[in-house]
Amino acid sequence: MTRRALVAVALALGLSACGGIVGAGNAGNVETADNGQVEGELVISNWPGYVDPGKDNSLAQFTDRTGVEIEYIEDINSNTAFFGKVQPLLDQGESGDRSIMVVTDWMAKQMYDLGYLQEVEHKDLPTVFENIRPGIVSSELDPDRKFSIPWQSGMTGIWVDTEEAPDITSINDLFDPKYKGRVTMLDEMRDTVPLVMKADGVDPADATTEDWMAAVEKIQGAVDDGQIRRFTGNDYTEDITSGNSVASIGWSGDGYLISNDNAEWRMPDEGCMLWTDNMVIPVGAPNTPAALEYMNYVYEPEVQAPITAYINYVTPVDGVKEIFLKEGDKGLASDPLIFPDEEFTKDCTAQVNPPVESAEDITGAFEDVVSG
Amino acid sequence: MSSSRKGGLIPAGLLGPGVIWLVLFFVVPMYFMGEMALRSGSLASGGFAFTWEWSNFSDALDGRGSQIIRTIYYSGAATLIALLIAYPLSYAIAFKISPRWRLIFLFAVIAPFFTTYLIRTIGWKTILSDSSPVVDFLKTIGVLPEDGRLLATPAAVIAGLTYNFLPFMILPIYASLEQLDGRLIEASKDLYASARTTFRKVTLPLTAPGIVAGVLLTFIPAFGDYVNAQLLGGTGQAMIGNKIQSLYLVERDYPEAAALSFMMMAAILITVLIYIRLAGTEAFMGAEDED
């Protein structure tokens, strides 16, 4: 045996020894993210505007503390488009150098079920599980937080131009002919369709295929009547800024993207959709020890506070509110969109997937409405 | 002997880079697309297997008739409008203005390319938005009804397509006008042809190749475009490109997306072949007569 072959065998043995390949109840074998020496480079994929900016931001301070250089890429504009981009890589067990990606619950679950994510061990994430908000320590799609660690949460409701459409308080008001052609909805099926369902008194958590289809048909009817101007991604913020729309289904933390003094995020009468974007570690992640260290790092309240203060979504970390109060920032500390209490979100529903057996049909039907 | 060997090597050398390019970036992807179009399965159930799934083709067309007609209508209208704008403009640049200004006008035609296509289209969103001065003005003079709008209408999509592909119409037409031998027009006048007859019998036939090239260069990209419908259009105004994008990225039905792409390419190819055939016989008639 040549020396090169020996090295290869030794490497293979070493890798399998610390790789810890465990079987799980999904499509294939699931790896568990290795912990170890924190060093090297860490590549993170996240959404635009989703971390505090500046030369001395939380990312730079992480490098100062640990010596790990971070390459922070804002290449996620939508869950689906990002998945379309990385799926061929992930399918071959590669992550394109990424060690952390930030995706919404349902996408995290979908990636996990396809065997594209590594599991994390709670013992490697002490700070995370010490400081995570009790309300979010478990989720419908990842009850034990085995593969998804919350980055930020948010609410889907209605952005209203209070001057032009003061009386819109419910999703049903969006179907009022008075606002024909001046209403937009999100092209994210899991936001728009369940909200319409809720407006008709159906609980999305136990909605049947018929319920989903009925909501899709109701939206199609509104499209045919010219009621709905367009389906949007994040760009609904432009429509409400420039007065193209008077009411848009939209996300709670987007206030800083809307320069219209009359714009206001409203909790729909029938409640909102709740969702969480999560840090996940993809298969083939080159630097899992640094990824785990980073997850712990952002769960320190002192690190989290400036992130929350900038991006205005719902933080998953306990103790941030106390920091705002201590710093005398009462406005942030009392903002219900950043620290919603139970009363505020009592009618809200966690984002759900359509029934498995008809998911493709429902997605197809909704997409025919959006791009038909 | 040596000259014939040389003759064999030079064409090969000239064609080589282009052929390699076409094989790598056209033939190979076409093969993979065709192969994908015949697969079945889903990502969730473990991927797509090759099963000669011809039904993907009928599924891809099922219920999309009106969308395909809409796509032809939008891209056809944009091509026609672009032609109606481009021909007089090119004619003016080539014949009616002093050569000193010619370069400046041509530069103005190409200048928009210095900014990316996406940014320019997003710019139109601001220009056409409901509260913009343009819309206010059109409402004041009564072109638009009081509750009317420009953005999120078919007109906005067609205007966007026209705007974005107009230079592809202007440049080939200008090139053919510029090469036109002025003595032929003089000769036509000497033979007592009116200005209109001269244009119809001399100028137009001789610049037909430019028109054919311009129409193709405009229609083909407009047909496959999805950015204009996405940014400037509203509900019920999506083009077939938007559907392919959604099939691929959102529904993740790769085989159906591939089948639909394949059929659209084939449709374009056939349309173009018929068009060149028809236009060719008519357009080059004059040239053939001269021979």
Chai-1 contact restraints between the chains, C-beta under 6 A:
chainA,res_idxA,chainB,res_idxB,connection_type,confidence,min_distance_angstrom,max_distance_angstrom,comment,restraint_id
A,T80,B,L249,contact,1.0,0.0,6.0,A-B,restraint_1
A,T80,B,V250,contact,1.0,0.0,6.0,A-B,restraint_2
A,A81,B,L249,contact,1.0,0.0,6.0,A-B,restraint_3
A,G84,B,L249,contact,1.0,0.0,6.0,A-B,restraint_4
A,V223,B,T235,contact,1.0,0.0,6.0,A-B,restraint_5
A,V223,B,G236,contact,1.0,0.0,6.0,A-B,restraint_6
A,I228,B,T235,contact,1.0,0.0,6.0,A-B,restraint_7
A,R229,B,A152,contact,1.0,0.0,6.0,A-B,restraint_8
A,R229,B,G234,contact,1.0,0.0,6.0,A-B,restraint_9
A,R230,B,A152,contact,1.0,0.0,6.0,A-B,restraint_10
A,R230,B,G234,contact,1.0,0.0,6.0,A-B,restraint_11
A,R230,B,T235,contact,1.0,0.0,6.0,A-B,restraint_12
A,S242,B,S129,contact,1.0,0.0,6.0,A-B,restraint_13
A,G243,B,D130,contact,1.0,0.0,6.0,A-B,restraint_14
A,G243,B,S131,contact,1.0,0.0,6.0,A-B,restraint_15
A,N244,B,S129,contact,1.0,0.0,6.0,A-B,restraint_16
A,N244,B,D130,contact,1.0,0.0,6.0,A-B,restraint_17
A,T363,B,E251,contact,1.0,0.0,6.0,A-B,restraint_18
A,G364,B,E251,contact,1.0,0.0,6.0,A-B,restraint_19
A,E367,B,S246,contact,1.0,0.0,6.0,A-B,restraint_20
A,E367,B,V250,contact,1.0,0.0,6.0,A-B,restraint_21
A,E367,B,E251,contact,1.0,0.0,6.0,A-B,restraint_22
A,S371,B,A238,contact,1.0,0.0,6.0,A-B,restraint_23
A,S371,B,N242,contact,1.0,0.0,6.0,A-B,restraint_24
A,S371,B,K243,contact,1.0,0.0,6.0,A-B,restraint_25
A,S371,B,S246,contact,1.0,0.0,6.0,A-B,restraint_26
